[in-house]
Amino acid sequence: MLRDKTLQLAGPLSVVAVIWCAELSAHALAMWPNSGLLWYLNLEVFQSFRYSVDTFGFGRLGNDLGPAQSLWLPVALTCLIASGLVARMKLPLAIASNLSLIYSGVLLYGGLAANHMQPSDIAKPTCFLAASVLVILLLSSTISHRSYWRELFY
């Protein structure tokens, strides 16, 4: 049971960690603009974070949603995880897992749409990070759904 809860938490926590790493990379690039490693991280590895919001046209509304994306999702996921752990309820953890799964799908789609890539180009750094997070979240969401089915039928 403890292993299931740990795996269920791995998904949302990995999304929070990846978003904060992307933000840290962007802020570090602003401080050290001559760093080749930070330019590589920002332009290649974390490129899908920029394009995941722009793909659906939110960036064309005149708002800069980059800071909002890096703030609202980790805060919401952290609140859901904390309320689920403190109250010992499974519903907030399941909601966090499923919202993270949806976001990772949007992230992967944004990575593929960034350079008009084909699904065979998934090994590029832009999509590899999003695909690996998606795999972790599929496992997390599966564990969440399995625990609900166990409670309903056993």
C-alpha positions in Angstrom: 0.0 0.0 0.0 2.8 2.4 0.8 4.5 1.6 -2.5 1.2 2.5 -4.3 1.0 5.8 -2.6 4.6 6.6 -3.4 4.1 5.7 -7.0 0.9 7.8 -7.1 2.8 10.8 -5.7 5.7 10.3 -8.1 3.7 11.7 -11.1 2.5 15.1 -9.8 5.8 15.6 -7.9 7.8 15.0 -11.1 5.7 17.6 -13.0 6.3 20.1 -10.2 10.0 19.4 -10.2 10.3 19.7 -14.0 8.4 23.0 -14.2 10.6 24.5 -11.4 13.8 23.2 -13.2 12.6 24.9 -16.4 12.0 28.1 -14.5 15.3 27.9 -12.7 17.1 27.4 -16.1 15.4 30.5 -17.5 16.3 32.6 -14.5 19.9 31.3 -14.5 20.1 32.2 -18.2 19.0 35.7 -17.4 21.8 36.0 -14.9 24.5 34.3 -17.0 23.7 34.9 -20.6 27.1 33.7 -21.8 26.6 30.1 -20.6 26.4 27.6 -23.4 24.9 24.9 -21.2 22.1 27.2 -20.1 21.3 28.2 -23.7 21.2 24.5 -24.6 18.9 23.7 -21.7 16.6 26.6 -22.5 16.4 26.2 -26.3 16.6 22.4 -26.6 15.5 20.6 -23.4 12.9 23.0 -22.0 11.6 24.2 -25.4 8.3 22.3 -25.0 7.4 24.4 -22.0 7.3 27.6 -24.1 5.4 25.9 -26.9 2.9 24.0 -24.8 1.0 27.3 -23.9 1.5 28.9 -27.4 0.2 25.8 -29.2 -3.3 26.4 -28.0 -3.3 30.1 -28.8 -3.1 31.4 -25.2 0.1 33.3 -26.0 -1.8 35.3 -28.7 -4.2 36.9 -26.2 -1.7 39.6 -25.4 -0.8 38.0 -22.1 2.5 36.5 -21.2 1.5 33.3 -19.6 5.0 31.9 -19.0 5.1 33.1 -15.4 1.5 32.0 -14.8 2.2 28.6 -16.2 5.2 28.2 -13.9 3.3 29.4 -10.9 -0.3 28.2 -11.0 0.2 24.5 -11.9 2.9 23.7 -9.3 1.0 25.6 -6.6 -2.3 23.8 -7.4 -0.6 20.4 -7.5 1.3 21.0 -4.3 -2.0 22.1 -2.6 -3.8 19.0 -3.8 -1.0 16.7 -2.7 -0.7 18.4 0.7 -4.5 18.3 1.3 -4.6 14.7 0.3 -1.7 13.7 2.6 -2.9 15.8 5.6 -6.5 14.7 5.4 -5.6 11.2 4.3 -8.0 11.4 1.4 -7.4 9.7 -2.0 -9.5 12.0 -4.1 -7.1 15.1 -4.1 -4.2 12.8 -4.9 -6.1 11.3 -7.8 -7.1 14.7 -9.1 -3.4 15.8 -8.9 -2.3 12.7 -10.7 -4.9 13.1 -13.5 -4.3 16.9 -13.9 -0.6 16.2 -14.2 -1.2 13.5 -16.8 -3.2 16.0 -18.9 -0.5 18.6 -18.6 2.2 16.2 -19.6 0.2 15.3 -22.7 -0.1 19.0 -23.5 3.7 19.3 -22.9 4.5 16.5 -25.2 2.2 17.9 -27.9 3.8 21.3 -27.5 7.2 19.7 -27.9 6.2 18.0 -31.1 4.5 21.1 -32.4 7.6 23.3 -31.6 9.5 22.2 -34.7 6.8 20.4 -36.7 8.4 17.1 -35.6 7.1 13.7 -36.4 6.4 11.2 -33.7 9.5 9.4 -34.7 11.6 12.3 -33.5 10.7 11.6 -29.9 14.3 11.0 -29.0 15.2 14.7 -29.4 15.8 16.5 -26.1 12.7 18.7 -26.6 10.4 15.7 -26.5 12.4 13.2 -24.5 11.8 15.0 -21.2 8.1 15.4 -21.9 7.8 11.8 -23.0 9.6 10.5 -19.9 7.3 12.6 -17.6 4.3 11.3 -19.5 5.4 7.7 -18.9 5.9 8.4 -15.1 2.4 10.0 -15.1 0.8 7.1 -16.9 2.1 4.8 -14.2 0.9 7.2 -11.5 -2.5 7.6 -13.0 -2.8 3.8 -13.4 -2.0 3.3 -9.7 -4.6 5.9 -8.8 -7.3 4.3 -10.9 -6.4 0.8 -9.7 -6.7 1.9 -6.0 -10.2 3.3 -6.7 -11.3 0.1 -8.5 -10.0 -1.9 -5.5 -12.1 0.1 -3.0 -15.2 -0.2 -5.2 -15.1 -3.9 -5.8 -13.2 -5.5 -2.9 
